[in-house]
Amino acid sequence: MNESPESQENGMYDVIVLGAGPVGQNVADHARAAGLTVAVVECELVGGECSYWACVPSKALLRPVVAVADTQRVDGARQAVTGRLDTARVFARRNHYVTDWDDSGQAKWVRSIGADLFRGRGRIDGSRRVTVTQDDGASRTLTARHAVAIATGSRPALPDIPGIKEARPWTNRHGTDSSTVPARLAIVGGGGVGVEMATLWQGLGSRVTLLARRSLLARMEPFAGELIARGLTQAGVDVRTGVQVTALRRRDSVTLTLDDGSELEADEVMFATGRAPHTDDIGLDTVGLTPGSWLDVDTTCLVRGVEGDWLYALGDVNHRALLTHQGKYQARTAGDAIGARAAGLPLDDAPWGDHATTADQHAVPQVFFTDPEAGAVGLSAEEAARAGHRTKVVDLDFSAAQGANLYADGYQGHARMVVDLDREVLLGVTFVGYGISELLHSATVAVSGEVPLKRLRHAVACFPTVSEIWLFLLAAYHRN
């Protein structure tokens, strides 16, 4: 059960971490850096959803698709691309980056930081106790002196639709670990997973139909979904918004019944309609919490409603931002807070303090690797208005930047910044365009650092780069 020779003989540790994905690994690392003993419990692959079925494989698969699309926008390079993607090589590239679903390297890393790794299902058994049960039924009880950190992530949430079990739908796992290209693929859901999977499988040769109840990327600025829908349509995806699936049936293929009474035939159907927390069978009931619930936390990620200040929830399970990078940020912060509490040191949990996850409320960056890409950080214009800010919204097409025009012939993209007029700082920034994923961090620094626009204008963008859009956004703000 235990893979580390440094195992505490009595099962007593300072910190016990449930889940060995990127979030669990980060809290373990920071707790170890504080001099605490750590046990990490994992029931699947060390590395978690992100490493094997989400961020890493999806981006490994998407990059060849977008790289080929990029060449089509550069005259001279366009003529060099004369065939279709080699799907076997694309899948082999994915397999390389997920290490063929072999977690030995990540398990070795966990041990290298001095943490003990326990393979099995971890379940809280009252205050500060965790029972680890192996597949063969053998179990062991661990006890935490200071903290138990829940980093068990989330799973796909499938809607209750007649015939869904019979249809055997794909989820994000099927969408990233499959090595066969279906001739026809229906994708249900217009969020980040849906639009990325539509980009990917259309690029690999499927005839994709994307179905969404609302607009695409509905939580972003409206223009983001509009431009992504245009890009998908240009690539050949049949994008249908304002529709719902009411029933499914599978024979040789899958038939989807839509709410307008029409039917759609596909070889496979994928649902990307949301996530549910992996908290239904981790023993929450033994500490007065509801199994299967999202966990409410304070700014140090300490779970509210549990006596003794020992239970933490990080990443997807606290429902603050279902993004790997944000969960890792929470884990680093919580790991440092656990160390400070264990040492009896004061907490720096004021806004933007070392032990506060302030960015969760004010500066969450996100990028969707579609074609074009969509990225945003901070508040949208609507969110800022609802929060009572007095704002000015500045919009520009990327064609204003010569660097964008040189990056891609006929560059299509749009930028928006939302300015707090009372403080003259940025509340939010949204970019849609080719290659903007590497541009977004500049916006994240500006928003999280609350850089005054008077100072930001002195951050000179190199010519000719896509980043020149900053110059024109700031100039447009000051002109008006």
N, C-alpha and C positions, 0 to 999 in steps of 0.2 A: 504493500500500500504506500509506504513512504519511500521516496527515491533519494533522500538526502541522509548521509551518514551522521550529520550533526543533529539529528532528531532529539528533541527534549524527551528524556526517558519517561517522565511523568505526564507527558502530554500538555504541559503548561508552557504557554507562549505569551509574550507581551501583546502581540497582534495576530489575529487570524483573518485571512482574506478569503472570501468565497468568490471564486472566479479568477482565472489566470489569463484573461484577455489583456489588451493593452492597458485598460483601466486598473485591473487588479495588479498587474506587474508594476505600474507606476506607484501605486500606494505602498506596495511592498518595498520597492526600492527606496522611497523616501523614509519609510519607517525604519528600514535597516540603516540608512544614513544617519538617523537619530540615535543609533545604538540599541535599537529594540530587536528582540527575537521575533521571528515572523514565520508563520505557517501559511502556505497557500494551498487551497483546495480546488481541484478542477475535475469535473465529471466528463468532459469531452477533450478536445485538443487544446493544449497549452498554446495560447495565442488568440483563442476565441474567434467569434464571428468575423471580426474585421480582417483577421489574417487569412482566413480560409474560404469565406463565403460572402464577403461584402466588399469593403474598401479596396483591399489589395487585388483580389482577382478581377473585380469589375474594372479597375483602372488598367490592369495589365491587358485585359481584353479590349477596352475602349481605345487605348493609345494607337494601335495599328489602324483602327477605323478612322480616327480623327486625323492621323498622320497622312493617310491617303487623301482624305477630304481637303487637307491643307494644301497639298500639292496641286489640286485642281484649281486653286485660287491664285496660283503664281504662274504667269506665262513663262514658258521655257522649262519649268518643272512639270507642268501639266502634260506635256507631250511625252515625257519619259515614263509615265504610268500607263501601261497598255493592257493590263490584265486585272483580274479580281484578286482579292485577298486570298492567300493560302491559308485556309481555315485550320488545317492540321498544324501548321507552324504557329498560328495564333493561339490555338489551344495548348500547344507545347510551351509557348511563352508563359501563359497563365500557370501551367503546371510547375514551371520553374519558380515562379514568384510565390507560389503557395507551398513550395518544397514538397510537391507531390503529396500533400496533406500529411506529411511526417513532421511531428512537433518536437522531435528530439533536440533540435537546435535551440528552440525556445525554452524547453525544459532545462537544458543545460545552463541557459542564461539565468533562469530563476535560481538554480542551485549556486551559480557563480556569485550572486550577491549575498549568499549566506542564508537564504531562506530555505525552509524545508517544504518539499512539494508532496502533497498527498493526492493520489488519484482516487476519485470516488465521488459520491454525491454528498455534499455537505448540507447539514440541516441544523439550524439553531435549536438548542434543547434547553431553553430557559436562559437566565442571565449569564452572559459571557461564555456559554458552553456551545460547542459544535460537535455533532456526531457525524463521522465520515463513514459511509457505507460503500463497500466495493461491489462490483457486479456479482461476485460470488456470495454476497451476503455478509461477509466478514465486516466488522465495524470497530471503530475506535472513537473514544471521546476526547476532544481537545478542550482546553480551557484558556481563556484570554485574561491576562492581568489587566489590560488597559482598553483594548478595542477589538471589535469584530467589524470588518468592513465588507459590505455586500456590494459586489461588482459582477453580478450574474447576468447583466445585459437584458436583451429583449428578444422576442420571437415574432414572426409574422402573425398578424391578426386577420383571420379569414372571416368574411361576412357569412351570416346565416342565410344562405340562398339554397332553395331546393335543387338537389342534384350536385351540390358542390363536392361531396365526398366521392360520388361516382365519377366525377370529371377528373379526379386526381390532378388538381392544378399545380403548376409550378409556383414556387415562392422565390425569394431572392436567392436561396441556396441552389435551387435548380437552375436559376438564371445565370449563375456564375460558375457552377461546377459541371454543367452539361458539356458534352463534346460532340453533339450531333445537332445540326442546324435544321430546325423544323421548316417545312415549306411555307406554312402559314402559322403565325403566332399572334394571338390576341392578348393584349396586356391591359389589365383593368387597374386604373389608378393613375392620376396625373401628377403625383408628387415627384420627389427627386429620384426614387428608385424606378418609377414608371418611365420617366423621360430618358434616364440613362439606359435602361434596358431596351427601350425602343430604338435609341441611337445605335446601341451595340448590335442587336440581332438583325436590324435592317441592314447594317453595314456588313454583316456576315452572310447575308443572302436570303434571310427570311422575308416574307411579305407580311409586314407588321400592321396591325390595326390597334391603335391606342384609344381606349375608352376612358373618359373622365366625367364625373358628375358635375364638376365645376370647370373653371379654366385651369390650364396647366400651371403648376407652381403657384397655387392660389395664395400662399402665405407671403409671397414676394410682391414687389411692385408690379402692377398690372402689365406693364410693357414687357417684363421678363417672360411671362407665359406666352404673350403674343409673339415675341421674337423666336422663342423656342418652338412654338407650334409652326411658325413659318419655316424654320430650319428643318424640322422633321418632315414637313410636307414636301419641301424641295428635295429631300433625300428619298422620298417615296413612301413615307409612312402615311397611312390613312388615319388622320387625327379626327376624333369625334368627341366633342365636349357637350355637356348637358345631357348625357345619357347614363342609364343605369342598367346593370344586368339583373334580371328578375328570376332567371332559372338557367340551369345547365343540364346537358345530358351528353353522355359519351357512348358512341358505338365505335366505328372505325376512326371517327374524328370527333371533335367536340362541337356541340351546337350551343351557342349562347342566345338566349331569348332576351331582348332588350325591352325597355319600358314603353317604347312606342309600338310594340307588337311585332317588330321585325326580328329576323334571326341572322346570326353570323356564324359561319363555319370556319373552324380552325383546326390545325393538327394538334396544337397545344394551346392552353390558356394559362396565363400567369397573373396572379393577384399581387398587387403592390398597394394595398389599401390600408396600411397602418401597421403599428406594432403593439404588442402587449408585453408587460414586464415578466421576466422569469423570476417570479416571487411566489408562485402558487404552492410550491412544495419545498420551502426552505425553512419551515418552522416559525413563521411569523406569529402564528397563533399562540406559541409558547411565551411570547413577550407582549401579548395584548394587541397585536396588529392584525390586519385582515389579510389572509393569504390571497395572492393574486393581485394585490393593489400596488399602485405606484407609491413610492415612499416620500413623505414630506420631510424636507431637511432644512436646517438653518444655513447660514453663509459658510460655515466650516464643514458642511455636509453631515453634521450630526443629525440623526433621525429624531424628529419631534415625537413626543408621546411615549418615550421609553425611559424609565427611571435609571439614573446612574451615569448618564453621559458616556456610554460605551459603544453604542451601535451607530455605524456610519453607512451611508448609501451613496454610491458614486456611479456616474455614467447614466446609461439609459434608465436604470431603475428609479431614479429620482425625477425623471420626466422633465428636467429643465431644458435640455438640448440633446436630442438623440444623435449626437455626432461624436465620432471617436476622439477627435482632437479636443473637444470640450470636456469629455469625460476624463481624458488624461490630465487636463488642466485642473479639474476638480480633485483628481487623485493626488497630484503633486501638492496641492493646497491642503487637502485633508491629511496626507501623510505628515506634512510639517506640523499641522495642528495637533495631531496625535502625539507626535514627539514632544511638542511644547507642553501639552497637558501632562504627559507622563513624567516630565522633568520638573513639573511645578512652576513652569515659566509663564509669564503673562502672555495672553493671546493678542496678536495684532489683527483683530477682526473688524476694524472699522473699514468703511468703503475703500477699496483698492489696497488694503493691508495685506501683509504676507499670509495671513490665515483667513482670507475672505475671497469667496468666489464671485466677486463683483461683476466680472465680465459676463457671467451668466445672464445678468439682467440688462446690460448696456452694450456689450460688444461681442456678440456671438458671430463669428465668420462662418460662412458656408459657401461651397462651390459645387455646382453640378456640371459634370464633365460631358455635356452634350455638345452639339455642333450647330450654332455657337455655344460657348460656355456661358453659364449664368452664375454670378457670385454677388454676395451682399454681406454687409456687416452693420450691426446696430439697428436702428428703428427705420421702418418705412415711413413715408409721408403720412399715411393714415394712422399708423401707430403713434407717431409723434403728436399728431393732432388730438388723438384720443387721450393721450397722457397730459394734455393741457399745455404743451409747449407752443410758444409763438415762433413760427418757423418761416423760412423761405426755402422753396424747392427750386433747384437749378438743374435743368435738363439739357443735354447736348448729345448729338450724334457723334460717334467716334471719327467720322470723316473730317471733323475739325482738326484732328491731329495728323500731321503728315506722316508720322511714324506708323500709324495704323494703315494708311493707304499703301505704304511700302511693305508692310507685313503681309497684306493680302490684297490682291487686285479686287476692287469693288467691296472693300471691307464693310460688313454690316454689323452695327452694334450701337448701343445706347448707354449713356451714363447719367446717373442722377445723384446729387448730394442734397441732404436735408440739413439745413443750417438752423441752429438755435440762435434766434436774433438777439436775445437778451444777453447771451454770453459770447456770441460769435465763435462758436465751436461747432464741429460736425456731430450730429446725432445719428446719421446713417448714410451709407453710400451703397449704391447698386450698380454693377457693371454687367452688361451682356455683350459678348463679342468674342472674337477668336483670340485664344491665348490669354484671356483675362485672369485665369486662375493665379498666375504668377504676379499679377498686378494688385490683387486684393489685399495682400498683407500691408501695403502702404496705407490703404484705407483703414485697416484694423489698427495700425499704429496711431493714425490721426484720431480715430474715434475713441479708442481706449485711453490714449494719452491726453485727450481733450486739448489738442494743440490749437491755439488761437489762430484763426484764419489770417490775422495780420502777420503771424510768424510763418504759417504754412506757405505763404506766397514766396518765401525765401528758400523753400526746398525746390531747387531748380531741377527740372526733368531734362535728361540728356536728349539731344536731338540727333537723329530722328527715331524716337521710340513711341510705343503705344502709350507710355506713361505721360506723354505730353498732354494727354486729356486733362490732367490736373491743372495745367497752366490755363487752359481754356475754361474749365469749370470755375476756377477762382476769379478769372477775369470777368466772366459773365456775372458772377455774384457782385463784384465791386462796381461794375457798370450800372447795375440796376438797383 
